[in-house]
Amino acid sequence: MSAKKLVIAIDGPAASGKSTTAKLVAQRMGYLHVDTGAMYRAVTLKILRAGIDPRDEPRVAELARRANVEFRPDQSGLRVLLDGDDVTEEIRSVEVTQAVSAVSSIPAVRGALVDIQKRMGSKGGIVLEGRDIGTVVFPDADLKIFMVADLDERVKRRHKELRARGESSDSNALKEEIRRRDKLDSTRKESPLVKAPDAIEVDTSGLTVEEQVEFVVCKAKEILGNR
């Protein structure tokens, strides 16, 4: 990228640590943070609210094109707005989680949201997280990070996240759900989850959040220092 400010792409499977890391890296760098997964979740919520089967591609695509997804920072973090409504908590529901992989695999949905993501990052100064940022959205990103973590650690993190929202969860069910999402995300035809050849893989299983953030920030500063 030619812009002075960087485009940082952080990809990885569910509960690998990318969301928290991306948010804090953006804060440290003074960059915009874009949670692309939240965009797909918001579109999925719109579809579920409309009572449309997530497998009905033509109707899903039409709703996706009409969805207005925005991000609004506040003291508690990044708020997600769908057609003007704050849906930050609602998009993390079990129902949305179970349907989002099917919705995000539809080419027209990905096309509509990828166009928005590319416009957001056209001038740099952005940290985007998702599953295809370094391969599809910004294949020429200045810094690409691919986060992974072992399955048990990811289950533990997701359980903690749900508990913090007052939701109950079963570890075995969570494990199967994460496995299912991994398979769907990595085998779909449209923009599958895959590590870009030039991405730096970071196993977060034994790392603290602070260590993850520091690693990415140091890499970003190295790039900026060499310009």
N, C-alpha and C positions, 0 to 999 in steps of 0.2 A: 504494500500500500504506500502511496506517496505522501499521505497526510502526515504532519508532524506527530499528531496523537495517534496512538495505535488502535488497531482492531484486534481484540483478544478473544479467541474462540475457546470455550471450555465445553467439551463433550463428555459423555459418559452415561452409563446405565442408571436406572433408578436408585436413589439413596447412596450414590457413590461419593457425595459431598460437594457436587458441583454448584448447587444453588447457593449454599451458604458462602462458599469460597468466592464465587463470582460476585456476589453482593458486596462482600468485604473488600475484595480487590478493587472493585469500582469505587468504593468509598476512599480507599487509600490513594488511588490514582486520580481522583476527581473526575471519573468517567461516568457515562450513563450505563446502567445495568439493565439488560433486557433478558428476562426469563422467557425464552421462546416456548418452553413447555407449558407455561401459564397461558400463553396465547392459544395453544391447541386445547387446553382444558376449558378455556372460556368458550371457544366455539363448540366444544362437546356439550357444555352446559346449555348453551342456546338450543342445541339440537334436542337434548333431553327435555328441556322445558316445553319445546314445541310438540313433544310426543312423537318425534320421527325416529324410525329405526335407524341406528347408526350405519347399518349396511345398505341403506337406500341412497346410493351414491348421487344420483341426480338431485334429490331434494337436499341432501346434506351439503352438496357443493353450492347450491343456490343460497342456503342460509349462511354458509361460510363467507360468500362474497358480500353479503349484506351486514355481516357482523362488524361492529366497531369496537375494537379492543385497544385500550389505552393503559398506560402506566402512570401512576401518580405517586411520587415520593412523599413520605411524611415521617414523623418521628419514630413510628413503629416499623418502618421499612417501606417496601414498594407495594402500593395498593394496585389491584387489578380492576379495571372498569370495563364492563360489558354493556355497550349501548347506554353508557352513562351511569349504570348501577355498579356499586362496589360489590364484587363477587369474590374477593380475596380468599375468604374462608370457604365459601360454597364450592369453589372449583377443586378443593382438596377432598371432597366427599368420596366415599367408597364407590358410589354410583358413577361418578365422573371418572375415577381412577380405572374402573373396570371397562369403560367404553372408550377412553381416549386413544388407545392404540389403534383400534379399528377406524376411528375418525381420522386420525393423523396419517393413516396409510393411504387415504384417498388422494390421488394426484391433484385434483382441483383444489382441495383444501390446502395442501402443502404449497401449491403454486401461489395461491392468494396470500398466504401468510409469509412465505419467503420473499415475495416482492416488498412487503411492508418492512421486513427485517433488513433487507438490503438498503432500502431508503434510509432507515434509521442509522445505519453504520457507514453511509457513503462518505462522511467526512472524518471518520475515525473518532477516537475518544470514546470507545464503547467496549463493554465486556458482554458478550452474548453467550448464553449457556443453552445447551440442548443436546440433540443427538446427531445432527447433521451440519453443525455450524462450520466446522473445518473442512468438510468434504463437499458441501453443496451451497450453503448460504455464502460463506466467505472462504473459498478454497485458497485465496491469496492472503488470508489473515496474517498479520505480522507475528503473532504468537498463537500457537495451537497447543492446548493441553487436553489430554484424554485421561479422565479420572476413572479408576477402578477401585473395587474393594471386595473382600470375600463376602460370600452370601450371608453368613451368619451375622457379620458386622452390619450389613445393609438391613437385615431384618431387625436387628436391635435398634438401629437408627429410626427406621420407619415406625416401630412400636413406640418409641419415645416421642416421636412427632405426633402420632395419633393421641397418645395419652395427654400430651400438653394441650390438645384441643378438646379434651374431655370425652374422647371416643374410645371405646373398648376395642381390643384386637386380640386375635389368637396367633401365636407365633408360627404355628404350622400353616395356617391359612395364609399368613403374610408371606411366608417363604414360597408357597405355591404361586401366589399372585405375582411376586417379583420374578420368579422363574418364567411364568407365562408371559409377562411383559417383555422380559429379555428376549424370549424366542420370537415374539411378534415383532419387536423393534428391529432385531438383527436379521430377520428373514423376509421382511416386507420388500416388495419390488421397488417401491418409491422411497428413495432416500433412506436406506437402511442404516442402523446404528453400526458404524465401523470406524476404526481408528484411521485417521489420515496418515499417509506414509511419513509425513514430516512433523507429526504431532509428538509431543513429549508425554510419555505415559507416567502417571503418578498413582501409585498404589496408596490409597489413604487409610487402609485398614488399621495401621498402627500410628497414624499421624494425628496430632491435635489440629483443630481448625486453624489456630495461629500458625502452625508449621506449614499447613497447606497454603495459606494466604501469603506468607512470607516467601515461599518458594516461587509462586507465580509473580509476585511483585518484583522480586530480584531478577527474574528472567526478563520481565518487561523493561526494567531499568537498564539491564545490559544492552538490550536492543536500542533503546533510546540513546544510551551513551556511545554507541558505535555509529551514530548517524552524524 
